[in-house]
């Protein structure tokens, strides 16, 4: 361990620390309760709504149903209704986000089939997975800016839900448009804009919000201000949010130590010099301070091997955009440039050691859409463009001589890509009724990696895809798609070196004799510059229906489901080898047993390797119904993953899960009473019986009061109880209990001028 005097004499380390610090500155009881609430109130809600509608007609007000057929932007880079996309995409808009009253953006992912959140209850360790693929196999975008920060145990989403207007989750490979890192899918977040707050004729607006939840004693304050010029040429939006929370009460009755203070902000400006041109610039910051174990995931507690740290998260995303869309069908041009810097630093509480990981990404993407009319036969849209981005990582550890951090190489990765896609819609194909649509696409990528003291690597990949949909009538769709996708090995996987972890050596007496603390040995990372990219081939088939005026005038019902199958080759896995003698006492050692020691000479190593080939398949169904009287949203997800060579289970798997969110509306929708229910089967897709997880059911209830007219217009009150029955259940892993009963309350007020 270094003393301060030792650090001061180490010029290399001191320089690295100075740079880093400068950058830091620069389903049973719950289901029954839920459906009693919903069904018991349904009749009275309908009666109250009839009276409210009559009053609305007298007042000249218009009653609007919710818009369920959301528009997806990221599924094809060409906006279209999510229902019409020949694949699986979910769009979670601001209304649904508000209904969840989330503490973190991950709280809303129950609404997305095939997407799960791993890492455990602590916010600082949560990471996403889609269709059994997690980590670097899920692409994350904030307003089109790539978020490349990846760590073995840190979280991945450095954004507060108050800044998010919509979340798009494209499930399935998207490398044909986005290149590396999208084997499982893409999660794209769109932040708030001034237009989300201002009505026609308004030039300024404010929103103030305060909230509390009991499960971790979290207080939340948020303020938003917007301004728009009278000529609609310029608008500005600014937001600031603070959250303070403490230990987490689990359904098991235990308390998980946690301590979070989060401050996030957004500043965004948009200028429209002409009707054809739109320019935008934004800065988003997320700052998080917490005290938790070095590895905060699961139910981990601080220990000698997992020290307590003061964790400091500093995330910044600067993004600039341009759209040029003249009255010309050949030009609809977008350009996005961005710079992100994500840093997580850890000060050990019981020592002077400081470690950090910083990842900086600079990139830009340009694309254009050219649209052609084929007359009565249909139409054609071509989308084409290119992308470049560079990831750079710096690691610091004050306990090493040169200041480098084990497993966090100082490295750079560069990616170059070009893509093209066609959307061909044919009316009455071959005389058949309806519309037949083809969406073929292809992308070429080249990627290069460099690390200090290591050999450079480079490779390339081609990612084709094709999607087909047929709508014999407007209300019915059949679809299928096929795609190849890839994930380039990260510089962490290629070049990781240094100490991975330390373990006690039980095979020899410790320095203070057999009754004292044991000696420790170290497991070392071994670089592997020969890693091959992960590759997948996926096909999917499905169908959907979209009806209006089903039970009541103006209502709507949408349902869409699919079956998919993915063959994933060259999966990258961290192969950890530890001599078995490290776990045996001297009296247990067999004759001529290999000695326990540190590093490669003793086989005590960790190395990323291409291992098994996986077969992952599943079923996903999602539905939405909305009327002036009540609404229901829901989804079902089932997934299996096996090693094609051994038959063992593989992938980030979950039990079969059913999610339902329903509610009733009163007084023209000014007041809503709802409930969410999640039901999961037993999870037995494990090789080790101790990892078996029992099925579970838990339910939330919530109420929303949001007057649409009168003196209280602009007020919104959210009340709710998550996990009403205080159920004890495991989602992430066996023995990792989820948060228990949670009382939530939020009040907000917004006003436009």
N, C-alpha and C positions, 0 to 999 in steps of 0.2 A: 504494500500500500504506500502511495506517495504522500509525503508531508508537503506542506505549502512551500517550504524551502526547496525541496526537490523539484517541484513544478517550476519555480522561478528560475532555476538553473537550466531547465530544459527549454532552449529557445524554440525548437520546432513545435513542441507542445504548446508553449505559451503563445506562439503566433497563431496556432490553430484555434485556441480558446478565444483569443482576441477577435479573430474573424467571426467566429460563431456568435459571440456576445454582441458584436456590432450588428450582425444580421438580425439577431433577436430583437434588439432595440428597434434598427431601421423597421261430459255433456249432461248429468241427471238433475240435481237440484238447481243448478244454474239454468239449464235449459227450461225446466218447468217454470221457474220464476220469470224468465224472460218472456216466454210465450203467453203466460197469464197476463203480464202487463200489456203486451201487444194486442192479444185477442180481446181482453176485457175492455180496452179503450176504443176498439175499432168502431163499434156501433155509435157510441156517443160522438166520436170524432166526425163520422160521416154526417150525423145530424147537425153538429155544430158548423161543419163546413158548408152545408146547404144554406144555413142561415147567413153565414159570413159571405157566401157568394152573392146572395141576394143583396146584401148590404153593399158589397163591392160594386155591383152593377149600378146601384143608386148613387154611389159616390163617384162613379166614373173611373174606378180603378181597374186595372187589368190583373187577373190572376194568372201567374206563369207557372208551368210545371218545370221541374228540373231538366236540364239538357243532359241526357245520358250518353248520347252518341258523340263522345268526345273526339277531338281531332288529335291525331298523332303527327308529330313533326319528325321524330328521329327514326321511325321504323323504315322510311324510304327516302329521307331528306326532302321529300315533297309532300306537303301537308295533305292528309286525306283522313276520312273517318276511320277510327280504329276498327269498326265493324267490317270495313271493306278490305282491310289488310289481310293478305293470304298467309296468315300466321297468327302468333299470339302476342298481343301487346295490351298492356293495361295503362290507363291514364287516370291518375288520382288527382283530382282538381282540388282547389282551395276549400270548397265546401266540405268535401269528405275529410280533408286534413283537419279542418276546424272541429268537425264532429268527434274525431279521435282525441282532440285536446292533448296533443303529444308533448312528451318531455324531450324526446329525441326523434329524429326523422324516421328511425327504425320502428317506432310505435305504429306506423301506418301500414306496415308491410303485411299484416294479416289480411288486408284487402287484396293482395296479389297472389294468385295461385302459383305454385312453383318457385316462389321466392321465400327464403328464410334468412333469419339473422342468427349468426353464430357468435360465440364469444362470451356469453353470459350476461348477467344483469347489469354489470357496470358499464356505463356509457363509454368509458375510455378504452374498452376492449371489443366493442361490437363490430362485426364485419359481415358483409352480405354473401349469399350464395344463391345461384339460380340454376334450377334443373340439375342439382347434384354437383355443380362446379362452383368452387369458391376461390378466394384469393385473387391472384392475377388473372384468373379466367373470367372475371366479371369486369367490364369496362364501366367506369364512372365518369360522368360529364356534369359540370356545373356551367350552364349557359354555353355549352359547346367546348368548354375548357377541360382538358383531360386532368384527372386527379391521379397521379402516379405514385403516391406515397403507399408503400407496402412494407409491412413489418410482421415479424413472427407472432407478436402478441398485442400490438397497438391497434386501435380502431382505425377506420378508413374514411369516415364521413365527418369532415370538419365543417359543419354547417348547422345553423339553428333552423328548426321548422318554420319559425315566424318569417323567414326570408323567402320561403318557397311558395310559388304560385301553383305549380303542378309538378308531379313526378310521373315520368314515363318509364315503364319497365318493358323492354323488348325482350321476350323470352325466346331463347334459341340463338344459334350463331348469327353474328352480324359482321363478320370479318369482310364480307364483300363490300361493305360501306366504310367500316371503321378500322380494319386491319387487325393488328395483334391485340389480344387481351379480351376477346369477346366470344369465347367458346360457349359459356353459359348464357350470356346475354349482355344487355346494356341497360344501365340505370342512368337516366338523364333527368336532371333537375333544372327547372326553369324558375328563375327568381322573379319577385314581384316587380311590377312596373306602375307608373303613374296612372295608366289607363285602367288598372285594376281597382282604383280607388275613386276616380272622378267620373261623374255623370256628364252628359252633354251640357255645355254651358258653364261648367264649374272650372275654375282656374287654380284652386288650392284646396288642400284637404289635410286633415290630421287624424291619427288613430292612436289612442292610448289604451294600454292593456295591463292588467295585473292578474296573477294567478297563483294557486297553491295546490300542492298535492301532498298527501300525508305519508305515503309509503317510504319516502326518503326526505320528508320535511323540506320540500323544494318550494322556494318562492321565486316568482318570475315577474319581471317588469319589462315592458316593451313600448317603444314609441316610434311612430312613423309619420313623416311629413312629406307631402307631395306638392309640386307646383307645376303649372302649365301656362304658357303664354296664351294670350287671347287669340292669336292667330294659329295656335296649335303647331308652331314651328319648334318650340323647345319645351321639354319637360324634365323634371328632376324628381327623384324619389330618394329618401334617406330613411334608414331604420337603425335603431339601436336596441338590443335586447340583452338583459342580464338574468342569469339563473344562479341560484345558490341552493345547494342540496347537501344532505349528509348521508348517514348510514342507511342501508336498504333493509326493510323488514321483509323477510322471505315467508313464503307459504308454509315452510317447514317449522316456523316459529323461531328460527335463528335470525341473527342480524348480520348482514354482510358489511364489514367496514368499508366506507366510501366517503369521499369528501370532494365535492365539485364546486367550483366557481367558474362560470362561463360568461364571457362577454363577446357578443358578435355584433357586427355592423355591416351595413350596405349603403353605398352611395352610387347612384346610377343617373346618368344624363343621356338624353336622346335629343338629337337635332335633325330637323327635316328641311334642308336648304331648298328643296323643291319637291314637287309631287312624286318625282321619280327616285329620289335619293333619301336614305335614312342612315344616320350615323349614330353610334352609341358607344359609351364608355362607362365602365363600372369598376368598382373596387369593393371586394368582399373580404372581410376579416373575421376570423374565429380565434378567440383566445381562451384557453382552458387551463385552469390550475386545479390540481387534485392531489390528494395524498392516498396512495394505494400501493399494492405490491408491484414490484418490477414487472411481473406478469399478472395483469389484472383480470385475466379471463377466467371463465368458469367460476368456481367457488373458492378460488385461491386466497389464502391468508398469508400475511407477511411471515417470513421465517428466515433462518440463516441462509437457505438456498434461494430464497425469493424475497430479497430485502425490501423494506418499506422505503418508498421514494416520494419526493415532491416532484410531481410530473407537471411539466409546463408545455402546453401545446400552443404553437404560434403558426397560424395558417393564413395566407394571403393569396387571393386570386384577382389579378387585374386582367380585364377583358375588353377588347375593342371590336366593334362590329360595323359592317357596312352592307347595306342592301341597295342595289340599283335595279329598279324594275320599271323601265319606261313602257310606253304603250307599244310594245313590240313582243310578239309571241316567242321570239328567239332568245330574248334576254330576260333572265330573272336571276341576278348574280348576287351571291353572298360571299363575304369575306369575314373571317373571324381570326383575330390574333390574340394571344394570351400569354401570361406569365404567372405561374403559381410557385409558391414557396411554402412547403409544409415542414415544420420542424417539431420534433418531440424531444425534450430534454428531461433527464431524470437525475435529481440530486439525491443521493442516498442519505437517509436520515441518520444512520448509525455510523457513517464514515464520511470522509472528505471526497469520495469518488463521485464524479460527474460523467454521465454518458449522454450522448445525443445522436440523433439521426436527422439529417436535413436532406430533403429532396426538392430540387428546383426543376421546373419544366417550362420550356419556352417552345411555342408552336404556333402554327397558323394553318388554316384550311380554307380553300376557295372552291366554290362549286357554282354551277350554272344550270338552269333548267330551260330547255327549248321545247316549245309546245307546238304540235302540228295537228290540224284538223284533217280527218279523212272523210269529211262529209258525213253522209248517213251511215257510212261503214264503221265509224268510231273515231278515236283520237289516239295520239301518241305523245308521250312526254319523255324526253331524254334528260337525264341528270348525269353530270360528269364533272370531275374536278381532281384536285390533288391536295396532298397534305404533307407537312413536315413537322416533326417535333423532336426535341432533345431533352432527355432526362439526365440530371447530374446529381450525384449523391455524395455527401460528406459525412463521415462518422467520427466521433470524438469519444475517447475513453481516457480519463486522467490516470488510470491505473496501468497504462502501457507506456513503454519507454518512448515510442514515437508519437503517442497520442491517438493512434488509430484504434478503431473499435472492432472487436471480433465479430464476424458475420455481417459487418456493414462496410464493405469495401468502398474506397474513394474511386468512383467509376462514372462513366458516361455512356449513355445509349442514344443512338440516333436512328430515326425511322423516316423513310421516304415512301410515299404511297401515291398511286394514281388509280382512279376508279371511274366506272361508267355503268349506268343502269338505264333500262328502257321500261316504260309502262305503256303497254299496248292494250287498249280496250276496244273490243270488237262487238258491235251491236248485231243481234240476231245472227250469230255465227252459223254458217252452213244452213241457214233457214230456220234454225232453232230459236225459240224465244229467249229473251234476256240478253245478258252481257257476259262475254268471256274475256278475262283479263290475264295477260302474261306479264310478269315482272322478272326478266333476267338481269343479271348484273355480274360484274367481275372486278376484282381489285388486284393490283400488283404491289408488293411491298418489298423493300430492302431494309435490313436492319444491321447495325454495327455496334459493337461494344468494346470499350477500352477501360482498363483499370491500371492503377499505378503498380508497376512491377510485374504485370501479367501480359500474356500474349493477347493481341486483339482478335476478335472474332467477327465474322459477318456471314450473312445468309440472305436468302430471299424466299418469297412465297407467293403463290397465286391462289386467290380465294374466289371461286365461282359460286353462283347460286341461281335458282329459278323458283319463282312462285307463280301459282296458277289459281285463279278463282273463277267460279261460274255462279252467276245469279240468274236463275230462270225467271224469277220475279224479284221485285225490289225487296221483299221481306225474307228472302231465303238465300243463303250462300253456302257453297261447297268449296273447299280450298285444299291445296296441298303445296308443299315446298320441299326443296332439297338444297343443301348448302354444304360446302367445305369451309372449314375455319381453322385458324391456327393461333397459337400463343408462343411468341418468341421467349426463350429463357431470359429471365431478368438478370441484371448484373449481380444481384445478390446470389442467385442460384449458380451463376457461372464462377464467381470469384470469391465467394465467402471463405474467409480464413480466420485464424486466431482462435481464441477460446470460445467454445459454445456454452459450456456449463461446467461446474465442478460438482463432484460427488464424494461422499466419504469412502475411504478405502478400509473396509472392514477386515481385509485379509492380513493386516499387520497391526500391531499395537500402535496407538497414537503417540505423539511426542511426550505425553505425560503418563504413559503406562496404560495397562488394559482397562483401567477404570476412568481414564480421562477422555476428553473429546478425541475423535479419530483424526487421522491425517486425511487430507483431501487430494484427489487426483483430478486432472482436467481432461475434458473431451474437446478435441480440436476440430474445427472445420477444415475440410480439404477441398481446394478449388477443383472444378471440373469444366474446363473450357470446351470440352467435346460434347456438351449437352445438345440434344436435338430439340427442335420446336415440338410442342404438343400439337397434334392435328386431330381433327374430328370430321366425320361425315354424318350428317343428320338428315332424316326425312320426317315429314309430319303431314298428317291428314286430319281434316276436321270439317265442321259444319256449324252454321249459326242461323238464328231467326231474329227478326226485328219487326215487331208488331206495334201498331198504334190503335187506340180506341178498343182495348181488349175488354175491360170491365166497366170503365167510365169514359166519358168523352174527354179526349186530351191526354189519356194515360199512355204509357209506353212500356214495352217489355222487350228486353234484349238478352239473348243467351248465346254463348259460343263455347265450343269445346273441341279438343283435339287429342290425338294420340301421337307421340313422337318417339323416335329411336335414334340414339347417337352411339356411334363407334368412335371411341377416343383412343388414339395411338400415342405411344411415347409419353405417357403421363410422367410428369416430373415429381419425384418424391424425395423427401429428405431421409436418407438411409443412416440411421444412428446405430453405431456398433460400440458396445461396452463389454470388456472382458467379464465373463461371468464370475470370475474369482473375486472381483471387487465387492461382491455381495455376500461372500462367505467368510466366516470367522476362521482363525488359524486351525481350530479343531475340525472344521468341515472341509478343509482343502484336500482334494484327492492327490495321490502321488503324481509328480511331474506335471501339475496343472500350470497353465500359462500364467505368468505373473500379472498383477494389476498395476497399471502405471498410466502415465499421461501421454496422449498423442499417438501418432502413427506407429512408433516402434512397439507399442503394446496393443495395437488395434483398437484404440479408444478414440474413434473418429466419427464425424458427421459429414456426409457428402450428398449433394443433390445428384440423383441419377435418373435416367429414363428407365421406368420399370414396366409395369403391366399395361396391357391394353384392356380398356373397359367397355362394357356395353351398358348404357344407361337408357332406360325407357320409362315412359310414364303417361298418365292421363291428367288433363286439366280441364275443368269446366268453370265458367263464370257466368253470372246472370245478374240482371238488374231490372227491377220493376219500379215505376214511379207513377203516382197519381196525385190528385189534389187532396187525397184522404190519407194515404199511407204509402210506404216505400219498403222495398226489400232489396238488399244487395247480398251476394253470396258467391262462394267458390268451393270447389272440391279439388284436391290434389292427391295423386298417388304416384310414387316413384320407386324404381328398383335399379340397382347398379351392381354389376358383377364383374369380376376379373375373368376375362375370356379364357385365360390359360389355366387357372386354378379353381374357378367357380366361387371364390371368396367374394364377400361383399366389398364394394369399393364406391367412393364418391361421398359427397356430403348429403347423406340420405335422411329422410324424415318419415314419420308414420303417415298413414293415410289420414288426411285432415279435411274436415268440413267446417267452413266458416259462414255464418249468417249474421247479417246486420239489418235489422228491421225497425220501423217506427211508425207512429201515427202522427197526423198533423191536425192542429186545431187553429181556428181563427185565421184562415187563409194562409196557413203555414207559419204564422208568427210564433207559434209554440209547437215544439215537437218533443215527443217522448219516445225513446228508442232503447234498443238492447242489442248487444253483440254476443254471440255464442260461438265457441270453438270446441269441436269434438275431435279427438284424435284416437286412433286405434293403438293397440300395443305395438311397440317397436322392437321387433326381434331380428332385424337384419344385421346381426352382429356375430362375430366369430367367438367372442368371449362372453359367456353367459352372464358375467357380472355387469356387462354393459346394457343388458336388457332394460327397457323402460316401459312401465305400465301405461296403458291408455289413460286419457284424462278428459275432463270436461270443465270448462270455466266460462263464466259469463260476466259481462259488463252491463250496466244500465246508465243511461244518460238522459238529460233534458236540456233543451235549447230554447231560450226565449229571445226572439229577435224581431221587435216591432217593425213592420214595414211602412208605417205611416204614422202621422201624429207627432206629438211633442217628444216622444221617446224614440223616434226614428234615428237609427245609428247606434242604438244600444244593443249589445248582445251579452247574454248571461249563459254560461255553460256550467252545468252541475252534473256530476257523475260519480259512479263507484265502479272501479275496475276490480275484477276477481271478487265478485260479490260474496261468494261463499268462503273466501279465504282458502281456496284449494291449494294443496301442495302437489306440484307437478314438475316434471323435468322436460325441457325442450332441447337444450343444448347437448347435454350428456347426462348419464346416470349420476345421481347425487348432486346435480346442480339445480337446486330449487329456484323457481321463479318468484318474482315479487308477490307478496300477499295482498290482502284487501287494501285498496287505495282510494281514498276519498279525494275528489278533484273539484275545484271551483275556479272559474275564470270569468272576469267581467271586462268588457271592452266597450269603447265608445269611439265612433268615427263620424266625421262631419266634413262635408264638402262645402265650398264657398264659391 
